[in-house]
Amino acid sequence: MGLRTRRAVASVGIVAFLTFYVWLVIAVGAHLPDHPLVTLLFYGVAGTAWGVPLLPLLSWAEGKPMWRRPGE
């Protein structure tokens, strides 16, 4: 698969993932206790954690292995 095709597939995958992720965060956030610290912590973690699941997809889109084993 070419680099342009990989990037196009990854772009669609990112938009689909983020659509689901935002929906999930909003749904879970609606059930949190009404306390400012809980809200801050939840949305702070949720706002930064979305990138972690996308790292393998972005690595694949660029055609590079995510982790290299020693000696490779």
Distance bins in CASP14 RR format, pairs under 12 A and 6 or more apart:
PFRMAT RR
TARGET T0000
AUTHOR 0000-0000-0000
RMODE 2
METHOD distances of the structure
MODEL  1
1 7 0 0 0 0 0 1 0 0 0 0 0
1 8 0 0 0 0 1 0 0 0 0 0 0
1 9 1 0 0 1 0 0 0 0 0 0 0
1 10 0 0 0 0 0 1 0 0 0 0 0
1 60 0 0 0 0 1 0 0 0 0 0 0
1 61 0 0 0 0 0 1 0 0 0 0 0
1 63 0 0 0 0 1 0 0 0 0 0 0
2 8 0 0 0 0 1 0 0 0 0 0 0
2 9 0 0 0 0 1 0 0 0 0 0 0
2 10 0 0 0 0 0 1 0 0 0 0 0
2 60 0 0 0 0 0 1 0 0 0 0 0
2 61 0 0 0 0 0 1 0 0 0 0 0
2 62 0 0 0 0 0 1 0 0 0 0 0
2 63 0 0 0 0 1 0 0 0 0 0 0
3 9 0 0 0 0 0 1 0 0 0 0 0
3 10 0 0 0 0 0 1 0 0 0 0 0
3 60 0 0 0 0 0 1 0 0 0 0 0
3 61 0 0 0 0 1 0 0 0 0 0 0
3 62 1 0 0 1 0 0 0 0 0 0 0
3 63 1 0 0 1 0 0 0 0 0 0 0
3 64 0 0 0 0 0 1 0 0 0 0 0
4 10 0 0 0 0 0 1 0 0 0 0 0
4 11 0 0 0 0 0 1 0 0 0 0 0
4 61 0 0 0 0 0 1 0 0 0 0 0
4 62 0 0 0 0 0 1 0 0 0 0 0
4 63 0 0 0 0 0 1 0 0 0 0 0
5 11 0 0 0 0 0 1 0 0 0 0 0
5 12 0 0 0 0 0 1 0 0 0 0 0
5 60 0 0 0 0 0 1 0 0 0 0 0
5 61 0 0 0 0 1 0 0 0 0 0 0
5 63 0 0 0 0 0 1 0 0 0 0 0
6 12 0 0 0 0 0 1 0 0 0 0 0
6 13 0 0 0 0 0 1 0 0 0 0 0
6 57 0 0 0 0 1 0 0 0 0 0 0
6 58 0 0 0 0 0 1 0 0 0 0 0
6 59 0 0 0 0 0 1 0 0 0 0 0
6 60 1 0 0 1 0 0 0 0 0 0 0
6 61 1 0 1 0 0 0 0 0 0 0 0
6 62 1 0 0 1 0 0 0 0 0 0 0
6 63 1 0 0 1 0 0 0 0 0 0 0
6 64 0 0 0 0 0 1 0 0 0 0 0
7 13 0 0 0 0 0 1 0 0 0 0 0
7 14 0 0 0 0 0 1 0 0 0 0 0
7 57 0 0 0 0 0 1 0 0 0 0 0
7 58 0 0 0 0 1 0 0 0 0 0 0
7 60 0 0 0 0 0 1 0 0 0 0 0
7 61 1 0 1 0 0 0 0 0 0 0 0
7 62 0 0 0 0 1 0 0 0 0 0 0
7 63 0 0 0 0 1 0 0 0 0 0 0
8 14 0 0 0 0 0 1 0 0 0 0 0
8 15 0 0 0 0 0 1 0 0 0 0 0
8 61 0 0 0 0 1 0 0 0 0 0 0
9 15 0 0 0 0 0 1 0 0 0 0 0
9 16 0 0 0 0 0 1 0 0 0 0 0
9 57 0 0 0 0 1 0 0 0 0 0 0
9 58 0 0 0 0 0 1 0 0 0 0 0
9 60 0 0 0 0 1 0 0 0 0 0 0
9 61 1 0 0 1 0 0 0 0 0 0 0
9 63 0 0 0 0 0 1 0 0 0 0 0
10 16 0 0 0 0 0 1 0 0 0 0 0
10 17 0 0 0 0 0 1 0 0 0 0 0
10 54 0 0 0 0 1 0 0 0 0 0 0
10 55 0 0 0 0 0 1 0 0 0 0 0
10 56 0 0 0 0 0 1 0 0 0 0 0
10 57 1 0 1 0 0 0 0 0 0 0 0
10 58 1 0 0 1 0 0 0 0 0 0 0
10 59 0 0 0 0 1 0 0 0 0 0 0
10 60 1 0 0 1 0 0 0 0 0 0 0
10 61 1 1 0 0 0 0 0 0 0 0 0
10 62 0 0 0 0 1 0 0 0 0 0 0
10 63 0 0 0 0 0 1 0 0 0 0 0
11 17 0 0 0 0 0 1 0 0 0 0 0
11 18 0 0 0 0 0 1 0 0 0 0 0
11 54 0 0 0 0 0 1 0 0 0 0 0
11 57 0 0 0 0 1 0 0 0 0 0 0
11 58 0 0 0 0 0 1 0 0 0 0 0
11 61 0 0 0 0 1 0 0 0 0 0 0
12 18 0 0 0 0 0 1 0 0 0 0 0
12 19 0 0 0 0 0 1 0 0 0 0 0
12 57 0 0 0 0 0 1 0 0 0 0 0
12 61 0 0 0 0 0 1 0 0 0 0 0
13 19 0 0 0 0 1 0 0 0 0 0 0
13 20 0 0 0 0 0 1 0 0 0 0 0
13 21 0 0 0 0 0 1 0 0 0 0 0
13 53 0 0 0 0 0 1 0 0 0 0 0
13 54 0 0 0 0 1 0 0 0 0 0 0
13 56 0 0 0 0 0 1 0 0 0 0 0
13 57 1 0 0 1 0 0 0 0 0 0 0
13 58 0 0 0 0 0 1 0 0 0 0 0
13 60 0 0 0 0 0 1 0 0 0 0 0
13 61 0 0 0 0 1 0 0 0 0 0 0
14 20 0 0 0 0 0 1 0 0 0 0 0
14 21 0 0 0 0 0 1 0 0 0 0 0
14 50 0 0 0 0 1 0 0 0 0 0 0
14 51 0 0 0 0 1 0 0 0 0 0 0
14 53 0 0 0 0 0 1 0 0 0 0 0
14 54 1 0 0 1 0 0 0 0 0 0 0
14 55 0 0 0 0 0 1 0 0 0 0 0
14 56 0 0 0 0 0 1 0 0 0 0 0
14 57 1 0 0 1 0 0 0 0 0 0 0
14 58 0 0 0 0 1 0 0 0 0 0 0
14 60 0 0 0 0 0 1 0 0 0 0 0
14 61 0 0 0 0 1 0 0 0 0 0 0
15 21 0 0 0 0 0 1 0 0 0 0 0
15 22 0 0 0 0 0 1 0 0 0 0 0
15 54 0 0 0 0 0 1 0 0 0 0 0
15 57 0 0 0 0 0 1 0 0 0 0 0
16 22 0 0 0 0 0 1 0 0 0 0 0
16 23 0 0 0 0 0 1 0 0 0 0 0
16 54 0 0 0 0 0 1 0 0 0 0 0
16 57 0 0 0 0 0 1 0 0 0 0 0
17 23 0 0 0 0 0 1 0 0 0 0 0
17 24 0 0 0 0 0 1 0 0 0 0 0
17 50 0 0 0 0 1 0 0 0 0 0 0
17 51 0 0 0 0 1 0 0 0 0 0 0
17 52 0 0 0 0 0 1 0 0 0 0 0
17 53 1 0 0 1 0 0 0 0 0 0 0
17 54 1 0 0 1 0 0 0 0 0 0 0
17 55 0 0 0 0 0 1 0 0 0 0 0
17 56 0 0 0 0 0 1 0 0 0 0 0
17 57 1 0 0 1 0 0 0 0 0 0 0
17 58 0 0 0 0 0 1 0 0 0 0 0
18 24 0 0 0 0 0 1 0 0 0 0 0
18 25 0 0 0 0 0 1 0 0 0 0 0
18 46 0 0 0 0 0 1 0 0 0 0 0
18 47 0 0 0 0 0 1 0 0 0 0 0
18 50 1 0 0 1 0 0 0 0 0 0 0
18 51 0 0 0 0 1 0 0 0 0 0 0
18 53 0 0 0 0 0 1 0 0 0 0 0
18 54 0 0 0 0 1 0 0 0 0 0 0
18 57 0 0 0 0 0 1 0 0 0 0 0
19 25 0 0 0 0 0 1 0 0 0 0 0
19 26 0 0 0 0 0 1 0 0 0 0 0
19 50 0 0 0 0 0 1 0 0 0 0 0
20 26 0 0 0 0 0 1 0 0 0 0 0
20 27 0 0 0 0 0 1 0 0 0 0 0
20 50 0 0 0 0 0 1 0 0 0 0 0
20 53 0 0 0 0 0 1 0 0 0 0 0
21 27 0 0 0 0 0 1 0 0 0 0 0
21 28 0 0 0 0 0 1 0 0 0 0 0
21 46 0 0 0 0 1 0 0 0 0 0 0
21 47 0 0 0 0 1 0 0 0 0 0 0
21 49 0 0 0 0 1 0 0 0 0 0 0
21 50 1 0 1 0 0 0 0 0 0 0 0
21 51 0 0 0 0 1 0 0 0 0 0 0
21 52 0 0 0 0 0 1 0 0 0 0 0
21 53 0 0 0 0 1 0 0 0 0 0 0
21 54 0 0 0 0 1 0 0 0 0 0 0
22 28 0 0 0 0 0 1 0 0 0 0 0
22 29 0 0 0 0 0 1 0 0 0 0 0
22 43 0 0 0 0 0 1 0 0 0 0 0
22 46 0 0 0 0 1 0 0 0 0 0 0
22 47 0 0 0 0 1 0 0 0 0 0 0
22 50 0 0 0 0 1 0 0 0 0 0 0
23 29 0 0 0 0 0 1 0 0 0 0 0
23 30 0 0 0 0 0 1 0 0 0 0 0
23 46 0 0 0 0 0 1 0 0 0 0 0
24 30 0 0 0 0 0 1 0 0 0 0 0
24 31 0 0 0 0 0 1 0 0 0 0 0
24 46 0 0 0 0 1 0 0 0 0 0 0
24 47 0 0 0 0 0 1 0 0 0 0 0
24 49 0 0 0 0 0 1 0 0 0 0 0
24 50 0 0 0 0 0 1 0 0 0 0 0
24 53 0 0 0 0 0 1 0 0 0 0 0
25 31 0 0 0 0 0 1 0 0 0 0 0
25 32 0 0 0 0 0 1 0 0 0 0 0
25 39 0 0 0 0 0 1 0 0 0 0 0
25 42 0 0 0 0 1 0 0 0 0 0 0
25 43 1 0 0 1 0 0 0 0 0 0 0
25 44 0 0 0 0 0 1 0 0 0 0 0
25 45 0 0 0 0 1 0 0 0 0 0 0
25 46 1 0 1 0 0 0 0 0 0 0 0
25 47 1 0 0 1 0 0 0 0 0 0 0
25 48 0 0 0 0 0 1 0 0 0 0 0
25 49 0 0 0 0 1 0 0 0 0 0 0
25 50 0 0 0 0 1 0 0 0 0 0 0
26 32 0 0 0 0 0 1 0 0 0 0 0
26 42 0 0 0 0 0 1 0 0 0 0 0
26 43 0 0 0 0 0 1 0 0 0 0 0
26 46 0 0 0 0 1 0 0 0 0 0 0
26 47 0 0 0 0 0 1 0 0 0 0 0
27 46 0 0 0 0 0 1 0 0 0 0 0
28 38 0 0 0 0 0 1 0 0 0 0 0
28 39 0 0 0 0 0 1 0 0 0 0 0
28 42 1 0 0 1 0 0 0 0 0 0 0
28 43 0 0 0 0 0 1 0 0 0 0 0
28 45 0 0 0 0 0 1 0 0 0 0 0
28 46 1 0 0 1 0 0 0 0 0 0 0
29 38 0 0 0 0 1 0 0 0 0 0 0
29 39 1 0 0 1 0 0 0 0 0 0 0
29 40 0 0 0 0 0 1 0 0 0 0 0
29 41 0 0 0 0 0 1 0 0 0 0 0
29 42 1 0 0 1 0 0 0 0 0 0 0
29 43 1 0 0 1 0 0 0 0 0 0 0
29 44 0 0 0 0 0 1 0 0 0 0 0
29 45 0 0 0 0 0 1 0 0 0 0 0
29 46 0 0 0 0 1 0 0 0 0 0 0
29 47 0 0 0 0 0 1 0 0 0 0 0
30 39 0 0 0 0 0 1 0 0 0 0 0
30 42 0 0 0 0 0 1 0 0 0 0 0
30 43 0 0 0 0 0 1 0 0 0 0 0
31 38 0 0 0 0 0 1 0 0 0 0 0
31 39 0 0 0 0 0 1 0 0 0 0 0
31 42 0 0 0 0 0 1 0 0 0 0 0
32 38 1 0 1 0 0 0 0 0 0 0 0
32 39 1 0 0 1 0 0 0 0 0 0 0
32 40 0 0 0 0 0 1 0 0 0 0 0
32 41 0 0 0 0 1 0 0 0 0 0 0
32 42 1 0 1 0 0 0 0 0 0 0 0
32 43 0 0 0 0 1 0 0 0 0 0 0
32 45 0 0 0 0 0 1 0 0 0 0 0
32 46 0 0 0 0 0 1 0 0 0 0 0
33 39 0 0 0 0 1 0 0 0 0 0 0
33 41 0 0 0 0 0 1 0 0 0 0 0
33 42 0 0 0 0 1 0 0 0 0 0 0
34 42 0 0 0 0 0 1 0 0 0 0 0
35 41 0 0 0 0 1 0 0 0 0 0 0
35 42 0 0 0 0 0 1 0 0 0 0 0
36 42 0 0 0 0 0 1 0 0 0 0 0
36 43 0 0 0 0 0 1 0 0 0 0 0
37 43 0 0 0 0 0 1 0 0 0 0 0
37 44 0 0 0 0 0 1 0 0 0 0 0
38 44 0 0 0 0 0 1 0 0 0 0 0
38 45 0 0 0 0 0 1 0 0 0 0 0
39 45 0 0 0 0 0 1 0 0 0 0 0
39 46 0 0 0 0 0 1 0 0 0 0 0
40 46 0 0 0 0 0 1 0 0 0 0 0
40 47 0 0 0 0 0 1 0 0 0 0 0
41 47 0 0 0 0 0 1 0 0 0 0 0
41 48 0 0 0 0 0 1 0 0 0 0 0
41 49 0 0 0 0 0 1 0 0 0 0 0
42 48 0 0 0 0 0 1 0 0 0 0 0
42 49 0 0 0 0 0 1 0 0 0 0 0
43 49 0 0 0 0 0 1 0 0 0 0 0
43 50 0 0 0 0 0 1 0 0 0 0 0
44 50 0 0 0 0 0 1 0 0 0 0 0
45 51 0 0 0 0 0 1 0 0 0 0 0
45 52 0 0 0 0 0 1 0 0 0 0 0
46 52 0 0 0 0 0 1 0 0 0 0 0
49 55 0 0 0 0 0 1 0 0 0 0 0
50 57 0 0 0 0 0 1 0 0 0 0 0
51 57 0 0 0 0 1 0 0 0 0 0 0
51 58 0 0 0 0 1 0 0 0 0 0 0
52 58 0 0 0 0 0 1 0 0 0 0 0
52 66 0 0 0 0 0 1 0 0 0 0 0
53 59 0 0 0 0 0 1 0 0 0 0 0
54 60 0 0 0 0 0 1 0 0 0 0 0
54 61 0 0 0 0 1 0 0 0 0 0 0
54 66 0 0 0 0 0 1 0 0 0 0 0
55 61 0 0 0 0 0 1 0 0 0 0 0
55 62 0 0 0 0 0 1 0 0 0 0 0
55 64 0 0 0 0 0 1 0 0 0 0 0
55 65 0 0 0 0 0 1 0 0 0 0 0
55 66 1 0 0 1 0 0 0 0 0 0 0
55 67 0 0 0 0 0 1 0 0 0 0 0
56 62 0 0 0 0 0 1 0 0 0 0 0
56 63 0 0 0 0 0 1 0 0 0 0 0
56 64 0 0 0 0 0 1 0 0 0 0 0
56 65 0 0 0 0 1 0 0 0 0 0 0
56 66 1 0 1 0 0 0 0 0 0 0 0
56 67 0 0 0 0 1 0 0 0 0 0 0
57 63 0 0 0 0 0 1 0 0 0 0 0
57 66 0 0 0 0 1 0 0 0 0 0 0
58 64 0 0 0 0 1 0 0 0 0 0 0
58 66 0 0 0 0 1 0 0 0 0 0 0
59 65 1 0 0 1 0 0 0 0 0 0 0
59 66 1 0 1 0 0 0 0 0 0 0 0
59 67 0 0 0 0 1 0 0 0 0 0 0
59 68 0 0 0 0 0 1 0 0 0 0 0
60 66 1 0 0 1 0 0 0 0 0 0 0
65 72 0 0 0 0 1 0 0 0 0 0 0
END
